[in-house]
């Protein structure tokens, strides 16, 4: 998957702040632009995993629902 991110220099604290507008609340930072971009990749992965877990939880609360793993 590809995501657009916003990379900004943090003039007050130094370093860089980066966010992913497609995933509200998904932010990271780094001392360099390269480090910040590496960190946002990890943050995006964590956000997507969290969203997937939340989605599963919303379905397993239904009495008639069950979770089954399939290989695609």
C-alpha positions as CSV (number, residue, x, y, z in Angstrom):
1,X,0.0,0.0,0.0
2,X,1.1,3.5,-0.6
3,X,0.2,6.5,1.6
4,X,0.9,10.2,1.2
5,X,2.5,11.7,4.3
6,X,3.2,15.3,5.4
7,X,6.8,15.9,6.5
8,X,7.4,19.2,8.4
9,X,10.5,20.6,10.0
10,X,10.0,21.2,13.7
11,X,11.6,24.6,14.1
12,X,11.0,24.8,17.9
13,X,12.2,21.4,19.0
14,X,14.3,20.5,16.0
15,X,14.0,17.4,13.9
16,X,11.0,16.5,11.7
17,X,7.4,15.7,12.3
18,X,5.5,13.5,9.9
19,X,1.8,12.6,9.7
20,X,-0.4,10.4,7.5
21,X,-3.6,12.2,6.6
22,X,-5.3,9.0,5.5
23,X,-5.0,7.6,9.0
24,X,-6.1,10.3,11.5
25,X,-3.9,10.3,14.6
26,X,-1.0,8.6,12.8
27,X,2.1,10.7,13.6
28,X,5.8,10.1,14.1
29,X,9.0,12.1,14.2
30,X,12.7,11.9,13.8
31,X,15.9,13.8,14.1
32,X,16.3,13.7,10.3
33,X,13.8,13.6,7.5
34,X,15.1,10.1,6.6
35,X,14.6,8.9,10.2
36,X,11.1,10.5,10.4
37,X,10.1,8.7,7.2
38,X,11.3,5.4,8.5
39,X,9.4,5.9,11.7
40,X,6.2,6.8,9.9
41,X,6.3,3.5,8.0
42,X,6.3,1.7,11.4
43,X,3.6,4.0,12.7
44,X,1.4,3.3,9.6
45,X,1.8,-0.5,10.1
46,X,0.9,-0.2,13.8
47,X,-2.2,1.9,12.9
48,X,-3.4,-0.5,10.3
49,X,-2.9,-3.5,12.7
50,X,-4.9,-1.7,15.3
51,X,-7.7,-0.9,12.9
52,X,-7.8,-4.5,11.8
53,X,-8.0,-5.7,15.4
54,X,-10.8,-3.2,16.2
55,X,-12.7,-4.3,13.1
56,X,-12.5,-7.9,14.2
57,X,-13.6,-7.0,17.8
58,X,-16.7,-5.2,16.4
59,X,-17.8,-8.4,14.6
60,X,-17.1,-10.9,17.3
61,X,-19.4,-9.1,19.7
62,X,-22.3,-10.3,17.5
63,X,-23.8,-13.6,18.9
64,X,-24.0,-15.2,15.5
65,X,-20.5,-14.2,14.3
66,X,-17.3,-16.3,14.5
67,X,-13.8,-15.5,13.2
68,X,-12.3,-18.1,10.8
69,X,-8.9,-17.8,9.2
70,X,-8.5,-18.4,5.5
71,X,-5.5,-18.4,3.2
72,X,-5.9,-16.4,0.1
